[in-house]
Every structure is written in C-alpha cells, then in structure tokens.
Amino acid sequence: MSMRWTKRLFSSQVGWALLAGAAVGAVGMVAFLNSGRPAFADEPASPILTPAEAQVLADLDAATVTLVDRVRPAVVNISNGRGGQGSGVVFRSDGYIITNDHVVETAEIVRVLFDDGRTAEGKVIRDRFTDIAVVKVDREDLRAAIFGDSEEVKPGQMAVAVGSPFGLERSVTFGRVSAVGRGGSSEAPYLQTGNRLYTDMIQTDAAINPGNSGGPLLNYRGEVIGINTAIRTASGSNLGVGFAIPSNLVKVVAEQLISEGKVIRAWFGVEPENLLGYETKESGVARGSIIRSVSPDSPASEAGVKEGDVVVAIAGKPVRGEMDLRNAMLVNRPGTTIDVKVIRKGSPKTLKVTLGELPEWHGAQDQPAPLQERIRDRIRRAPRRFFEERPERSPGYQNPPSETPAGPAKLGVRVRNLTEADRQEMPGIEGVYVESVEPDSTAEGAELSPGYVITELGDTTIRNIEDLREALSGFKRGDRTMLTFVPGTEPALRTVTIIIRF
C-alpha cells in the first residue's frame, strides 16, 4: 500500500467512515472488557498511520487479546477414547461441561484436558437428537463461560471460535456471523451433516475444522452464542461455511440433562417457522412463530390452533421465533395445560393447550405388532425433523448415471415394487424399493439411498409404483411436502421435508 494511496483514503469520506466505525467498535469492546492499555503503546509509530489512527487499532487489538485470555480457560479438549476428539465449554463451575454428542460418540466416560494442563475423567449424559451432550467431571473450581441470548444474534456481527481443530488445543479464529436460521426455512428445510439433522443453526465464516466441534462460538462480549458443530465442505476442511447450535437451545437441553438425566419433550403438534419479511407486514406482528401446519388429533388441533396462526406467547413467555416455541416443549412438561397466545388474521386469541407426550421413534421394532403400528402411526402424524442413523455407503459406491433415469422423474429415483423376499425381510412394511438415486436430485437431497423403501409422499400412502406416480402428479416444481421412508432393513421410519424439483 503506497503512502499516496493511504493519504487519499484518509482524506476521503469513505476512509474516515471506515475509521470511525472501527473506532466505535474498539471503544465499545474496550469499555466492556475494562482494558484501556494499548497492546503496542511502547512500539515505534506506524510508518503508514498517524498516531491517532494506530492507537485505534492498538486498542482494538488489545481488547481482542483480553477477550481471548478471559474466555479460553473455559474451553476444554475432549477425547472419547476411540480415537476421536473435539472441544467443550464449561457450563457450570461445579464440573458440568457442554460438548456435541457426536464428539463423545458412544463413550460413557471421556478424558477432559483443561486449559491449566490438568486432566480429568468425565461421565457423559447425552441427547442425540439435538447433538448436545453434558460431561460431568469431579471438579468444583472451573471457570464457567457466560452464555448469551442467541435470539439477538444478527448477520454481520463478530464471531470468535475457540477449540481444538486437528487436536491443536486453545486455537482461536475470528470471523463474522454469516447468517442465522440455517436449516429452518422454506429455502433450506433441513441441514444434513453426516447422519444428523439440524435446524435454526448459526452460520459463521470463523474457521471451524474437525476438532472444533463442541467448542464455543463467541460474540464480541465474550458470551457463548452457539456451540460449533458442523462445516459445509468438499474437502473435509474449512471453506468458510461453519454452523453452530444456538446457545438458547443448548442451555435448555443442558439444564434438562443435568436435572433429569435426559430430555423430556412435550408434544404440541405443529410445524412452526420464523416469520418471513412479508409475513411480518401482513400479520402486523414484528416477532413470533408462524404455524405452517397442524397435525390431526394433536394437542394443538384439539385446542383450535390453525395453520397461519402466529404464536406470540406461550406459557406466559414471549415467542420471538421458531426456537422459542420449540424450546417451550422442553421447558413445559407433558400433561400440563398452558396458554398459547396467537394472532389470527390481525386479531389476538388466547388458547388453552394441554400438552401431550412426543411420540417415540425408537424401539418400535421391539414392540408387539399392534402396538408397533400405533407407534408408527403416531410417528407419521407427528411433525418432526429428526433423522435416524444412516448406513454408510460402500467405498466404491457411485450414484447411477443421470442419463438413464427410470421411474418417477420428479424425485430422481429408480424404484420397483416390493418382492416377497423384501416383505419377509421387512415385515409389515409397504412401499416402493429404491434401486438407484440420481445425483443432485430431490431424492439425494433427502438422503435416500439404494435399499430404502418409500412409504409416504405428502398425504398419500405409497404401496406400489402407481401410488407414487399418482402422488407425484399432484405436485409441481417448487412444492414443499413430506417424504417418509424406511432406511434399509431398519423398521424405524424417517420423515423429512423436501422441495420438489426436476
């Protein structure tokens, strides 16, 4: 950068606007962290910047160093004893640490390495479906992190990731919040990473790599706004697209794991989403969660909740978005009656809802046939976005060539009717057998694989190819619906949201 260019920059309005913005951010951070000593106060003046300009950047640099120094003792390294490792963050000073469930995998006991060099064994308490786990260690002197309000996170805000990428403990990366709500909109109905499903994720360009999972994503105040969980990558390393589970969900799940040893979920029976921009104007509601669908015979249906209602409060607490409503199902117990305030066509209504118990999706195969069918029916009617484990593809697997597709073209699959051998292998299952999946198709996006069985599309039960072809004829490009299928020989059903495309 030449001196002439620099003088021109700082003589322009744009240059001074940039400097003023940096100065405001630096002053705010310094005031919060009580750190007024510049990092480079004793070093020679910059040959490019004036003393005042250099001081602004020095203050900013000192503040970020202080932030890291104060937060890093709350970040730990976790090893599951099976070769895998990741990160964690201290939730409570009496020995409770938060990490991802996929970091601890199936381990009951893990090894925790602290910032001070000490190690301890920790007992694992997990919730697979949110990918959150709590590790309890026998220590009472831990420095706990401060958790912020993830509902207040906005794109463009500073983001700091701390963890152990590739086993390099106490690594720090800086970036920005790229987006919020990933995996919970009509454009991106789900976010699939590995074998897990996530909604309402925070996206960041702060470098996140293998080993960062379970560590904190921080704001400029040093508060935890999310737990780093996943990356979108073609190489296995960071490409600037990382995702964190919002801190509000993390707190609710962790508190239940600590107090109950598991997560108890109530059933409301709706599919909620955040309001889109035009919907806030049409409804006259600045914040809330719009109901996209209501399950038949659900607590919501029986209480009179309707599609298009905007929930603004539940159980006396404001609903700012989808996650507030979902979190209410963790805070309020099944069987309790709560007030749900909605805005319906501009008019407020208060409905009393007696919450049910969320239908189970595990263990159906272990039940007698009649009960097994009732459980499956409850699963089909429950609006949920969870995946079960997906069998790994063989190393030599390749998607079939797209030039020779057969069967219903809108899904991108080649299917056949079930044989007697199929029915013996999967008793009680009706549907069509997936023989191949086209690349970049709706089916591949839904994680369908050869050997899976499609059982429902939208409201139609699929028993043969004709049922599937007829069901598809009722959709057009861009339509959003639900697809239900059986993963291989597993009797558990998966239900996912798809957008039909050609």
PLY file of the C-alpha trace (Angstrom):
ply
format ascii 1.0
element vertex 502
property float x
property float y
property float z
element edge 501
property int vertex1
property int vertex2
end_header
0.00 0.00 0.00
1.58 3.34 -1.09
1.72 6.50 1.05
-0.12 8.35 -1.70
-2.98 5.83 -1.66
-3.15 5.93 2.14
-3.37 9.73 2.24
-6.08 9.63 -0.39
-8.03 7.04 1.66
-7.97 9.04 4.86
-8.77 12.28 3.07
-11.97 10.74 1.70
-15.32 10.43 3.43
-15.30 6.68 2.91
-11.91 6.34 4.58
-12.93 8.34 7.61
-16.23 6.47 7.81
-14.36 3.17 7.95
-12.02 4.54 10.60
-14.92 5.89 12.63
-16.68 2.53 12.52
-13.56 0.74 13.72
-13.12 3.31 16.47
-16.69 2.90 17.76
-16.33 -0.88 17.83
-12.99 -0.67 19.59
-14.23 1.77 22.23
-17.27 -0.40 22.98
-15.18 -3.53 23.33
-12.57 -1.81 25.48
-15.23 -0.39 27.78
-16.80 -3.81 28.26
-13.54 -5.59 28.96
-12.13 -2.79 31.17
-8.96 -2.89 29.15
-7.56 0.50 28.30
-3.86 -0.32 27.82
-2.91 -0.48 24.13
-1.02 -3.56 23.04
1.60 -1.59 21.13
1.91 1.53 23.29
5.69 1.26 23.54
6.39 0.28 19.95
7.52 2.68 17.20
4.86 4.67 15.42
3.44 3.16 12.24
5.08 4.46 9.06
1.66 4.39 7.38
-0.85 5.52 10.03
-0.94 8.62 12.16
-0.52 8.11 15.92
-4.28 8.54 16.44
-5.09 6.01 13.74
-2.59 3.48 15.04
-3.97 3.95 18.57
-7.46 2.92 17.44
-6.16 -0.35 16.00
-3.90 -0.90 19.01
-6.89 -0.57 21.35
-8.86 -2.98 19.21
-6.00 -5.47 19.21
-5.58 -5.22 22.99
-9.29 -5.76 23.54
-9.41 -8.93 21.44
-6.36 -10.33 23.25
-8.05 -9.67 26.60
-11.26 -11.30 25.40
-9.42 -14.49 24.44
-7.39 -14.56 27.68
-10.55 -14.35 29.78
-12.59 -16.90 27.81
-10.02 -19.56 26.92
-9.84 -21.11 30.44
-13.49 -22.16 29.99
-12.70 -24.15 26.83
-11.52 -27.78 27.08
-10.31 -30.60 24.87
-12.31 -33.85 24.96
-11.09 -37.31 23.92
-13.61 -40.16 23.67
-11.07 -42.98 23.95
-11.92 -44.29 20.48
-9.51 -42.06 18.56
-11.98 -39.22 18.22
-11.62 -35.89 19.93
-13.20 -32.47 19.98
-13.82 -29.47 22.19
-16.11 -28.46 25.02
-17.03 -25.41 27.09
-17.57 -25.21 30.85
-21.26 -24.65 31.57
-21.11 -24.64 35.38
-18.18 -24.19 37.73
-19.13 -27.34 39.67
-17.95 -29.64 36.90
-20.50 -29.56 34.07
-19.15 -29.22 30.53
-21.10 -28.92 27.27
-19.99 -30.56 24.03
-21.53 -32.26 20.97
-22.94 -35.75 21.23
-21.01 -36.71 18.09
-17.78 -35.75 19.88
-18.31 -38.25 22.71
-19.88 -40.78 20.31
-20.99 -43.83 22.35
-18.46 -43.41 25.16
-19.72 -43.44 28.74
-16.51 -41.93 30.11
-14.31 -39.37 28.33
-10.99 -37.66 29.07
-11.06 -33.89 29.54
-7.97 -31.70 29.17
-8.25 -28.27 30.79
-6.52 -25.01 29.90
-4.33 -25.26 33.03
-2.89 -28.59 31.85
-4.81 -30.80 34.27
-6.90 -33.74 33.07
-9.97 -35.48 34.46
-12.36 -38.25 33.55
-15.92 -37.20 32.87
-19.24 -39.05 32.78
-21.37 -38.47 29.68
-25.07 -37.53 29.61
-26.33 -37.17 26.04
-29.21 -36.13 23.82
-28.61 -37.46 20.36
-31.32 -35.55 18.50
-30.05 -32.10 19.41
-26.43 -33.34 19.22
-25.79 -31.93 22.70
-24.02 -33.81 25.50
-23.03 -32.84 29.03
-19.82 -34.17 30.60
-19.62 -34.21 34.43
-16.15 -34.09 35.99
-15.19 -34.13 39.66
-14.05 -30.51 39.96
-15.61 -27.52 41.75
-13.23 -24.76 40.69
-13.88 -24.39 36.98
-14.26 -21.07 35.22
-17.65 -21.19 33.54
-18.39 -19.40 30.30
-21.14 -16.80 30.07
-23.96 -17.77 27.71
-25.59 -15.03 25.65
-29.01 -14.77 24.00
-28.81 -16.39 20.56
-32.10 -14.75 19.53
-30.24 -11.44 19.47
-27.54 -12.69 17.06
-27.53 -10.85 13.73
-25.62 -11.44 10.46
-22.52 -9.27 10.29
-21.71 -9.43 14.00
-18.26 -10.52 15.11
-17.81 -14.22 15.81
-14.92 -15.93 17.64
-14.42 -19.70 17.60
-12.27 -21.38 20.26
-11.39 -25.08 20.26
-9.02 -27.83 19.22
-9.00 -28.12 15.42
-6.98 -31.17 14.38
-6.05 -31.59 18.06
-4.40 -28.15 18.33
-5.72 -27.07 21.72
-6.71 -23.49 22.54
-6.86 -22.35 18.91
-8.73 -19.11 18.24
-10.24 -17.91 14.95
-12.10 -14.71 14.16
-14.84 -14.04 11.64
-18.42 -12.89 11.32
-21.89 -14.31 11.71
-22.76 -15.09 8.09
-26.43 -15.98 8.61
-28.91 -17.25 11.18
-31.76 -19.73 10.97
-29.98 -22.13 8.65
-31.96 -25.33 8.18
-35.30 -23.87 9.27
-36.69 -22.05 6.23
-38.62 -22.99 3.11
-35.46 -22.43 1.07
-33.43 -24.76 3.32
-35.94 -27.06 5.07
-33.21 -29.06 6.75
-29.46 -29.05 7.23
-27.98 -32.53 6.98
-24.43 -33.06 8.19
-23.16 -36.62 8.39
-26.02 -38.62 9.86
-27.63 -35.78 11.83
-30.32 -33.20 11.17
-30.13 -29.63 12.44
-32.45 -26.63 12.30
-32.04 -22.95 13.10
-28.25 -23.03 13.01
-25.94 -20.01 13.19
-23.66 -19.83 10.14
-20.19 -18.31 10.53
-17.05 -17.78 8.47
-14.80 -18.06 11.55
-12.59 -21.01 10.69
-14.07 -24.26 12.06
-12.33 -27.56 11.37
-12.52 -31.15 12.66
-11.84 -30.92 16.40
-13.67 -27.59 16.83
-16.94 -29.45 17.40
-18.30 -28.86 20.89
-16.38 -25.62 21.39
-17.96 -22.18 21.78
-18.79 -19.54 19.21
-18.50 -16.18 20.97
-19.71 -12.65 20.34
-17.60 -9.52 20.88
-18.58 -9.51 24.56
-17.10 -12.97 25.10
-20.54 -14.57 25.53
-21.28 -18.00 24.08
-23.83 -17.60 21.28
-23.52 -21.13 19.92
-21.76 -24.49 20.04
-19.65 -25.13 16.95
-20.97 -28.29 15.38
-20.57 -28.71 11.63
-18.98 -27.42 8.45
-20.09 -27.45 4.82
-17.08 -28.70 2.89
-16.00 -30.74 -0.10
-12.52 -31.41 1.27
-13.11 -32.15 4.96
-11.50 -28.85 5.97
-12.78 -25.31 6.44
-14.18 -23.48 3.44
-15.63 -20.58 5.39
-19.05 -22.15 5.99
-19.45 -23.38 9.56
-22.51 -23.92 11.72
-23.21 -23.62 15.45
-26.18 -24.77 17.53
-27.81 -21.64 19.07
-26.98 -21.05 22.73
-30.62 -20.77 23.81
-31.33 -24.33 22.69
-28.05 -25.54 24.19
-28.91 -24.06 27.61
-32.37 -25.63 27.74
-31.09 -29.08 26.75
-28.08 -28.95 29.09
-30.20 -27.95 32.08
-32.56 -30.87 31.49
-29.71 -33.33 31.03
-28.23 -32.18 34.33
-31.50 -32.20 36.31
-33.27 -35.17 34.70
-30.53 -37.22 33.06
-32.44 -36.99 29.77
-34.52 -34.58 27.71
-38.28 -34.81 28.22
-40.18 -33.41 25.25
-43.78 -32.32 25.26
-45.88 -32.60 22.11
-47.70 -29.56 20.73
-48.41 -30.91 17.25
-47.44 -28.05 14.94
-44.77 -27.23 12.39
-43.51 -23.74 13.33
-41.22 -21.41 11.40
-39.81 -17.93 11.74
-41.81 -15.17 10.09
-40.64 -14.10 6.66
-40.26 -10.42 5.88
-43.55 -10.01 4.04
-45.38 -12.03 6.70
-44.43 -9.56 9.43
-46.15 -6.84 7.40
-49.20 -8.92 6.54
-49.72 -10.12 10.11
-48.75 -6.87 11.79
-46.51 -8.88 14.14
-42.84 -7.97 14.43
-41.83 -11.15 16.26
-43.41 -14.55 16.59
-43.56 -18.01 15.03
-45.98 -18.79 12.22
-47.71 -22.18 12.16
-47.21 -23.87 8.80
-49.25 -26.97 9.61
-51.17 -28.59 12.46
-51.18 -32.36 13.00
-54.60 -34.02 13.14
-55.69 -35.19 16.60
-52.79 -33.30 18.18
-52.97 -31.09 21.31
-52.76 -28.03 19.07
-55.57 -29.25 16.83
-57.83 -30.03 19.76
-57.21 -26.57 21.22
-58.15 -24.84 17.97
-54.73 -23.80 16.68
-54.90 -23.22 12.92
-52.45 -23.05 10.05
-51.35 -19.44 9.58
-51.69 -18.51 13.26
-48.74 -16.52 14.59
-47.75 -17.63 18.10
-46.53 -14.60 20.06
-46.54 -16.04 23.60
-46.63 -19.47 25.18
-46.97 -20.33 28.86
-46.64 -16.64 29.72
-43.36 -16.13 27.86
-42.92 -14.19 24.61
-42.20 -16.13 21.45
-39.68 -14.30 19.29
-39.23 -17.05 16.75
-39.39 -20.75 16.00
-36.80 -21.75 18.58
-38.69 -20.10 21.46
-41.71 -22.22 20.61
-39.66 -25.38 20.25
-37.80 -24.68 23.49
-41.14 -24.32 25.27
-41.70 -28.03 24.55
-38.59 -28.76 26.60
-39.45 -26.45 29.49
-43.13 -27.41 29.87
-44.00 -30.98 30.82
-46.38 -33.36 29.04
-49.84 -33.24 30.62
-49.66 -29.58 31.65
-52.18 -27.05 30.34
-50.67 -23.81 29.07
-51.92 -20.58 27.50
-50.92 -20.02 23.88
-51.45 -16.50 22.55
-51.80 -16.26 18.78
-52.54 -13.56 16.23
-55.09 -14.80 13.72
-55.85 -12.50 10.79
-54.87 -9.49 12.87
-56.88 -10.43 15.97
-55.31 -11.77 19.20
-56.62 -15.02 20.65
-55.59 -16.98 23.74
-55.98 -20.76 23.52
-55.56 -23.33 26.26
-53.47 -26.30 25.17
-52.92 -29.49 27.16
-49.54 -30.75 26.00
-49.09 -34.38 25.06
-46.01 -36.57 25.13
-43.88 -36.53 21.99
-44.33 -39.83 20.14
-41.40 -42.17 20.45
-39.39 -43.01 17.34
-37.09 -45.54 18.97
-37.77 -49.15 19.83
-40.82 -49.69 17.64
-39.31 -52.89 16.32
-39.22 -54.33 19.85
-42.98 -53.93 20.41
-45.82 -56.37 19.57
-47.25 -55.81 16.09
-50.48 -53.91 17.05
-48.57 -51.52 19.33
-45.84 -51.22 16.71
-48.41 -49.99 14.19
-49.83 -47.45 16.67
-46.34 -46.11 17.34
-45.61 -45.84 13.63
-48.91 -44.06 13.08
-48.08 -41.54 15.80
-44.66 -41.00 14.20
-46.23 -40.39 10.80
-48.65 -37.82 12.23
-46.07 -36.01 14.37
-44.42 -33.04 12.60
-40.75 -33.60 13.31
-37.44 -33.21 11.52
-35.28 -35.93 13.05
-33.17 -38.49 11.17
-32.11 -41.86 12.43
-28.63 -43.21 11.75
-27.93 -43.77 8.07
-25.97 -46.81 6.88
-22.60 -45.92 5.41
-22.19 -46.30 1.67
-19.53 -48.71 0.47
-16.20 -47.13 -0.58
-16.79 -47.97 -4.23
-20.36 -46.66 -4.35
-21.23 -44.26 -7.17
-24.56 -42.66 -7.96
-26.15 -44.11 -11.11
-25.70 -42.03 -14.27
-28.35 -39.36 -14.69
-28.70 -40.12 -18.43
-30.66 -43.32 -17.73
-33.21 -42.49 -15.04
-36.29 -44.62 -14.68
-39.45 -44.35 -12.63
-40.86 -41.03 -11.36
-38.55 -38.35 -12.70
-39.55 -35.64 -10.21
-37.86 -37.41 -7.30
-34.82 -38.62 -9.17
-35.05 -42.30 -8.25
-35.36 -45.67 -9.96
-37.85 -47.77 -7.96
-39.56 -51.16 -8.09
-42.40 -52.82 -6.23
-41.55 -54.89 -3.17
-40.96 -58.60 -3.66
-41.96 -61.37 -1.29
-38.35 -61.57 -0.16
-38.45 -57.85 0.67
-41.62 -58.28 2.72
-40.13 -61.15 4.67
-37.07 -59.07 5.42
-39.20 -56.03 6.43
-42.46 -57.45 7.80
-45.37 -55.02 7.91
-43.71 -52.51 5.56
-45.48 -51.38 2.38
-43.95 -49.09 -0.22
-41.60 -49.00 -3.20
-37.98 -50.15 -3.16
-35.31 -47.62 -4.19
-32.88 -49.16 -6.65
-30.84 -46.06 -7.53
-30.69 -42.32 -6.87
-29.77 -39.57 -9.35
-27.04 -37.06 -8.43
-28.25 -33.60 -7.34
-31.86 -34.76 -7.23
-34.60 -34.25 -4.67
-34.07 -37.83 -3.53
-30.34 -37.37 -2.98
-31.03 -34.16 -1.05
-33.37 -36.15 1.19
-30.54 -38.68 1.80
-32.34 -41.53 0.05
-30.08 -44.47 -0.83
-30.48 -47.74 -2.72
-32.23 -50.26 -0.49
-34.51 -47.70 1.18
-38.30 -48.05 0.94
-40.54 -45.03 0.25
-43.76 -45.39 2.26
-45.47 -41.98 2.05
-45.37 -38.82 -0.03
-47.38 -35.92 1.31
-50.71 -37.31 2.48
-50.54 -40.37 0.20
-49.61 -43.83 1.44
-47.34 -45.49 -1.12
-47.92 -49.22 -1.73
-46.62 -49.55 -5.29
-45.15 -47.61 -8.22
-48.58 -46.45 -9.39
-49.28 -44.88 -5.97
-46.01 -42.98 -6.14
-46.59 -41.86 -9.73
-50.10 -40.67 -8.88
-48.90 -38.86 -5.75
-46.17 -37.10 -7.74
-48.67 -35.96 -10.37
-50.26 -33.73 -7.75
-47.10 -31.66 -7.27
-45.36 -29.04 -9.35
-41.82 -27.74 -9.26
-41.07 -25.86 -6.05
-43.82 -27.51 -4.00
-42.88 -28.39 -0.43
-44.07 -31.63 1.16
-43.12 -34.50 3.46
-41.43 -37.73 2.38
-41.45 -40.80 4.63
-39.21 -43.81 4.06
-37.62 -46.80 5.79
-33.80 -46.83 5.85
-32.84 -50.27 4.59
-33.82 -53.11 6.87
-34.34 -50.82 9.88
-38.04 -50.75 10.81
-37.79 -47.16 12.09
-39.38 -44.55 9.81
-37.80 -41.28 8.74
-39.88 -38.27 7.76
-38.17 -35.35 6.00
-39.27 -32.12 4.36
-38.48 -31.92 0.62
-38.91 -29.36 -2.14
-39.94 -31.00 -5.40
-37.63 -30.15 -8.30
-36.97 -31.60 -11.73
0 1
1 2
2 3
3 4
4 5
5 6
6 7
7 8
8 9
9 10
10 11
11 12
12 13
13 14
14 15
15 16
16 17
17 18
18 19
19 20
20 21
21 22
22 23
23 24
24 25
25 26
26 27
27 28
28 29
29 30
30 31
31 32
32 33
33 34
34 35
35 36
36 37
37 38
38 39
39 40
40 41
41 42
42 43
43 44
44 45
45 46
46 47
47 48
48 49
49 50
50 51
51 52
52 53
53 54
54 55
55 56
56 57
57 58
58 59
59 60
60 61
61 62
62 63
63 64
64 65
65 66
66 67
67 68
68 69
69 70
70 71
71 72
72 73
73 74
74 75
75 76
76 77
77 78
78 79
79 80
80 81
81 82
82 83
83 84
84 85
85 86
86 87
87 88
88 89
89 90
90 91
91 92
92 93
93 94
94 95
95 96
96 97
97 98
98 99
99 100
100 101
101 102
102 103
103 104
104 105
105 106
106 107
107 108
108 109
109 110
110 111
111 112
112 113
113 114
114 115
115 116
116 117
117 118
118 119
119 120
120 121
121 122
122 123
123 124
124 125
125 126
126 127
127 128
128 129
129 130
130 131
131 132
132 133
133 134
134 135
135 136
136 137
137 138
138 139
139 140
140 141
141 142
142 143
143 144
144 145
145 146
146 147
147 148
148 149
149 150
150 151
151 152
152 153
153 154
154 155
155 156
156 157
157 158
158 159
159 160
160 161
161 162
162 163
163 164
164 165
165 166
166 167
167 168
168 169
169 170
170 171
171 172
172 173
173 174
174 175
175 176
176 177
177 178
178 179
179 180
180 181
181 182
182 183
183 184
184 185
185 186
186 187
187 188
188 189
189 190
190 191
191 192
192 193
193 194
194 195
195 196
196 197
197 198
198 199
199 200
200 201
201 202
202 203
203 204
204 205
205 206
206 207
207 208
208 209
209 210
210 211
211 212
212 213
213 214
214 215
215 216
216 217
217 218
218 219
219 220
220 221
221 222
222 223
223 224
224 225
225 226
226 227
227 228
228 229
229 230
230 231
231 232
232 233
233 234
234 235
235 236
236 237
237 238
238 239
239 240
240 241
241 242
242 243
243 244
244 245
245 246
246 247
247 248
248 249
249 250
250 251
251 252
252 253
253 254
254 255
255 256
256 257
257 258
258 259
259 260
260 261
261 262
262 263
263 264
264 265
265 266
266 267
267 268
268 269
269 270
270 271
271 272
272 273
273 274
274 275
275 276
276 277
277 278
278 279
279 280
280 281
281 282
282 283
283 284
284 285
285 286
286 287
287 288
288 289
289 290
290 291
291 292
292 293
293 294
294 295
295 296
296 297
297 298
298 299
299 300
300 301
301 302
302 303
303 304
304 305
305 306
306 307
307 308
308 309
309 310
310 311
311 312
312 313
313 314
314 315
315 316
316 317
317 318
318 319
319 320
320 321
321 322
322 323
323 324
324 325
325 326
326 327
327 328
328 329
329 330
330 331
331 332
332 333
333 334
334 335
335 336
336 337
337 338
338 339
339 340
340 341
341 342
342 343
343 344
344 345
345 346
346 347
347 348
348 349
349 350
350 351
351 352
352 353
353 354
354 355
355 356
356 357
357 358
358 359
359 360
360 361
361 362
362 363
363 364
364 365
365 366
366 367
367 368
368 369
369 370
370 371
371 372
372 373
373 374
374 375
375 376
376 377
377 378
378 379
379 380
380 381
381 382
382 383
383 384
384 385
385 386
386 387
387 388
388 389
389 390
390 391
391 392
392 393
393 394
394 395
395 396
396 397
397 398
398 399
399 400
400 401
401 402
402 403
403 404
404 405
405 406
406 407
407 408
408 409
409 410
410 411
411 412
412 413
413 414
414 415
415 416
416 417
417 418
418 419
419 420
420 421
421 422
422 423
423 424
424 425
425 426
426 427
427 428
428 429
429 430
430 431
431 432
432 433
433 434
434 435
435 436
436 437
437 438
438 439
439 440
440 441
441 442
442 443
443 444
444 445
445 446
446 447
447 448
448 449
449 450
450 451
451 452
452 453
453 454
454 455
455 456
456 457
457 458
458 459
459 460
460 461
461 462
462 463
463 464
464 465
465 466
466 467
467 468
468 469
469 470
470 471
471 472
472 473
473 474
474 475
475 476
476 477
477 478
478 479
479 480
480 481
481 482
482 483
483 484
484 485
485 486
486 487
487 488
488 489
489 490
490 491
491 492
492 493
493 494
494 495
495 496
496 497
497 498
498 499
499 500
500 501
